[in-house]
Amino acid sequence: MISIYLCDDEENVRHQLKTALERKIFIENYDMKVVYAASTARELLDTAQHSRRGVYFLDVDLKDGVWDGFTLGQELRRRDPHGTLVYITSYGDLAWKTFQYHLEAFDYIVKEGDQTGPAIARCLEAIHARLLDERRDPTEMFSLRTDDETHHIPLASILFFEAAPKAHHVYLHTADSRLDFVGSLNELEKELNGRFVRIHRSYLAAWDKIEAVDRKRNQVRVGGRTCLLSRTGKAELKRKLRGSF
């Protein structure tokens, strides 16, 4: 289920947004839920602190001390890199600021009285369609089975794969989780077709998430984690990164 959060300091606007979203979810039977409608940035951050790939409707002009919609969006993007940000405001000429803050906002909706609700509904429909497309695209999702559960992990969130101590098992590492599943790094390397680089016989890393290479210690830092680097891995990295380290 996709969790939806709102943040607006005007009670009537919060009510309008929440009503429009819940009506659209009910009519279309979306696998979504409005989890919380907050009046302050801190209230939202406390409630959504464990949210992953959430949808956030944020008021730009929050009257909340150091927080406005853009600084709140920055913090949400840091915590939930693959979340969806939508901005609500009375001032259409502020849309350019979402680019200034590198927020990659999905939409920017101007409050227009009775037209705001329909605009919110259309936006949610577009978000739902995009999320369905992501799930349908096997090149952007990695599926695995653990015990009796099937997981669909966005490739963009995977840091590296690691050979597990148990034979024929692999660990999948993201920024906040580790999943153990049956597989082999050799098979994964072929399946992922260049998105990951074999830096060691026990590690297959997302090459675009490599932060540092320590050639003296034969280590690589990926998403804040340390992985081993072999001689063959150095050569493969150099080829992949075209000699940039």
C-alpha positions as CSV (number, residue, x, y, z in Angstrom):
1,M,0.0,0.0,0.0
2,I,1.2,3.5,-0.9
3,S,1.1,5.9,2.1
4,I,0.1,9.5,1.5
5,Y,0.9,12.5,3.7
6,L,-0.3,16.1,3.7
7,C,1.2,19.1,5.3
8,D,-0.6,22.5,5.2
9,D,-1.0,25.0,8.0
10,E,-4.5,25.9,7.0
11,E,-7.1,23.6,8.4
12,N,-9.7,24.2,5.7
13,V,-7.1,23.4,3.0
14,R,-6.0,20.2,4.8
15,H,-9.6,19.1,4.9
16,Q,-10.2,19.9,1.2
17,L,-7.0,18.0,0.2
18,K,-7.8,15.0,2.4
19,T,-11.3,14.8,1.2
20,A,-10.3,15.0,-2.5
21,L,-7.7,12.3,-2.1
22,E,-9.8,9.9,-0.1
23,R,-12.7,10.3,-2.6
24,K,-10.4,9.5,-5.5
25,I,-8.9,6.5,-3.7
26,F,-12.3,5.2,-2.9
27,I,-13.8,5.6,-6.4
28,E,-10.8,4.1,-8.2
29,N,-10.0,1.5,-5.5
30,Y,-6.4,2.5,-5.4
31,D,-4.0,0.6,-3.1
32,M,-3.3,3.9,-1.3
33,K,-4.1,5.5,2.0
34,V,-4.0,9.0,3.4
35,V,-2.0,8.2,6.5
36,Y,-1.7,11.7,8.1
37,A,-2.6,15.4,7.5
38,A,-0.1,17.5,9.4
39,S,-0.3,21.2,10.2
40,T,3.5,21.6,10.8
41,A,6.7,20.2,9.2
42,R,7.9,18.6,12.5
43,E,4.5,16.9,12.9
44,L,4.8,15.4,9.4
45,L,8.5,14.4,9.8
46,D,7.7,12.6,13.1
47,T,4.8,10.7,11.6
48,A,6.5,9.8,8.3
49,Q,9.9,9.0,9.7
50,H,9.8,5.4,8.5
51,S,8.0,6.0,5.3
52,R,9.5,4.6,2.0
53,R,8.3,5.6,-1.4
54,G,5.5,7.7,0.1
55,V,3.5,10.4,-1.6
56,Y,3.8,13.9,0.0
57,F,1.4,16.8,-0.7
58,L,3.2,19.9,0.8
59,D,2.2,23.5,1.2
60,V,5.0,25.8,-0.1
61,D,4.3,28.7,2.2
62,L,4.3,27.0,5.6
63,K,4.4,29.4,8.5
64,D,6.5,27.1,10.6
65,G,9.7,28.8,11.8
66,V,12.7,27.6,9.9
67,W,10.6,25.3,7.8
68,D,8.9,26.1,4.5
69,G,7.7,23.6,1.9
70,F,11.1,23.5,0.1
71,T,13.2,22.8,3.1
72,L,10.7,20.2,4.2
73,G,10.9,18.7,0.8
74,Q,14.7,18.5,1.0
75,E,14.5,16.7,4.3
76,L,11.8,14.3,3.0
77,R,14.0,13.6,-0.1
78,R,16.9,12.8,2.2
79,R,14.9,10.3,4.2
80,D,12.8,8.9,1.3
81,P,14.8,9.4,-1.9
82,H,12.2,7.6,-4.1
83,G,9.2,9.4,-2.6
84,T,6.9,11.6,-4.7
85,L,6.6,15.3,-3.8
86,V,3.7,17.4,-4.9
87,Y,3.5,21.1,-4.0
88,I,0.4,23.1,-3.2
89,T,0.5,26.9,-3.2
90,S,-1.3,30.1,-3.8
91,Y,1.6,31.5,-5.9
92,G,2.1,29.9,-9.3
93,D,5.4,31.8,-9.9
94,L,7.2,29.9,-7.2
95,A,7.3,26.6,-9.2
96,W,10.8,27.3,-10.4
97,K,12.1,27.0,-6.9
98,T,11.5,23.2,-6.9
99,F,14.3,23.1,-9.5
100,Q,16.6,25.5,-7.5
101,Y,16.3,23.1,-4.5
102,H,16.8,20.0,-6.7
103,L,13.6,18.4,-5.4
104,E,12.3,16.7,-8.6
105,A,8.7,17.5,-7.7
106,F,6.1,15.5,-9.5
107,D,3.6,18.3,-9.8
108,Y,2.9,21.9,-8.7
109,I,-0.7,22.7,-8.0
110,V,-2.0,26.2,-7.5
111,K,-4.9,26.7,-5.0
112,E,-7.9,27.8,-7.0
113,G,-10.9,27.4,-4.7
114,D,-13.3,24.7,-6.0
115,Q,-10.8,23.7,-8.8
116,T,-8.2,22.5,-6.3
117,G,-9.9,19.3,-5.5
118,P,-10.2,18.1,-9.1
119,A,-6.6,19.1,-9.7
120,I,-5.5,17.0,-6.7
121,A,-7.6,14.0,-8.1
122,R,-6.0,14.3,-11.5
123,C,-2.5,14.5,-10.0
124,L,-3.2,11.3,-7.9
125,E,-4.4,9.5,-11.0
126,A,-1.1,10.4,-12.8
127,I,1.0,9.3,-9.8
128,H,-0.9,6.0,-9.6
129,A,-0.3,5.4,-13.4
130,R,3.4,6.1,-13.0
131,L,3.8,3.7,-10.0
132,L,2.0,1.0,-12.0
133,D,4.4,1.6,-14.9
134,E,7.4,1.2,-12.6
135,R,6.1,-2.1,-11.3
136,R,5.5,-3.4,-14.8
137,D,9.0,-2.6,-16.1
138,P,11.3,-5.5,-15.2
139,T,14.4,-3.5,-16.1
140,E,13.7,-1.1,-13.2
141,M,12.6,-3.5,-10.5
142,F,14.4,-6.5,-9.0
143,S,12.2,-9.3,-7.7
144,L,13.2,-11.9,-5.2
145,R,11.6,-14.4,-2.8
146,T,12.4,-14.8,0.9
147,D,10.6,-17.6,2.7
148,D,6.9,-17.1,1.7
149,E,7.2,-13.5,0.6
150,T,8.0,-12.0,-2.8
151,H,9.7,-8.6,-2.8
152,H,9.9,-6.0,-5.6
153,I,12.9,-3.8,-5.0
154,P,13.6,-0.7,-7.2
155,L,17.0,-1.2,-8.9
156,A,17.9,2.4,-8.1
157,S,17.7,1.7,-4.3
158,I,20.1,-1.3,-4.4
159,L,23.6,-0.6,-3.2
160,F,25.2,-4.0,-3.7
161,F,24.8,-7.7,-3.6
162,E,27.1,-9.8,-1.3
163,A,27.7,-13.6,-1.2
164,A,26.2,-14.9,2.0
165,P,28.0,-17.5,4.2
166,K,25.3,-20.0,3.5
167,A,25.9,-21.8,0.2
168,H,23.8,-20.5,-2.8
169,H,22.5,-17.5,-0.9
170,V,23.0,-13.8,-1.6
171,Y,22.5,-10.7,0.5
172,L,20.8,-7.7,-1.1
173,H,21.8,-4.4,0.6
174,T,19.8,-1.2,0.4
175,A,20.4,1.9,2.5
176,D,18.1,0.6,5.2
177,S,17.7,-3.2,4.8
178,R,19.4,-6.5,4.0
179,L,17.5,-9.3,2.4
180,D,18.7,-12.9,2.2
181,F,17.6,-14.9,-0.9
182,V,18.7,-18.0,-2.9
183,G,20.9,-17.0,-5.9
184,S,24.4,-16.6,-7.1
185,L,26.5,-13.5,-8.0
186,N,27.5,-15.0,-11.3
187,E,23.9,-15.3,-12.4
188,L,23.0,-11.8,-11.0
189,E,25.9,-10.3,-12.9
190,K,24.6,-11.6,-16.2
191,E,21.0,-10.8,-15.4
192,L,21.6,-7.2,-14.4
193,N,23.5,-6.6,-17.6
194,G,26.0,-3.8,-16.8
195,R,24.0,-2.0,-14.0
196,F,26.3,-3.5,-11.4
197,V,30.1,-4.1,-11.4
198,R,31.8,-7.2,-10.0
199,I,34.4,-5.6,-7.6
200,H,35.2,-8.8,-5.8
201,R,34.2,-12.4,-6.0
202,S,31.9,-11.8,-3.0
203,Y,30.5,-8.4,-4.1
204,L,28.5,-7.0,-7.0
205,A,28.1,-3.2,-6.6
206,A,25.9,-0.6,-8.2
207,W,28.7,1.3,-10.1
208,D,26.8,4.6,-9.9
209,K,26.7,4.5,-6.1
210,I,30.4,4.0,-5.5
211,E,31.5,6.9,-3.4
212,A,35.2,6.2,-2.9
213,V,37.9,3.7,-3.9
214,D,40.8,2.9,-1.5
215,R,43.3,1.1,-3.7
216,K,45.8,0.7,-0.8
217,R,43.4,-1.1,1.4
218,N,41.6,-2.8,-1.4
219,Q,38.2,-1.4,-0.4
220,V,35.3,0.4,-1.9
221,R,32.7,2.6,-0.2
222,V,29.2,2.1,-1.5
223,G,26.3,4.1,0.1
224,G,28.4,4.5,3.3
225,R,29.2,0.7,3.5
226,T,32.6,-0.9,3.0
227,C,33.1,-3.6,0.4
228,L,36.2,-5.6,-0.6
229,L,38.0,-4.8,-3.9
230,S,40.0,-7.4,-5.7
231,R,42.7,-6.9,-8.4
232,T,40.2,-8.0,-11.1
233,G,37.6,-5.7,-9.5
234,K,40.0,-2.8,-9.8
235,A,40.5,-3.5,-13.5
236,E,36.7,-3.8,-14.0
237,L,36.1,-0.6,-12.2
238,K,38.7,1.3,-14.2
239,R,37.1,0.0,-17.4
240,K,33.6,0.9,-16.2
241,L,34.6,4.4,-14.9
242,R,37.0,5.0,-17.8
243,G,40.0,5.5,-15.6
244,S,38.5,8.2,-13.3
245,F,40.0,6.8,-10.1
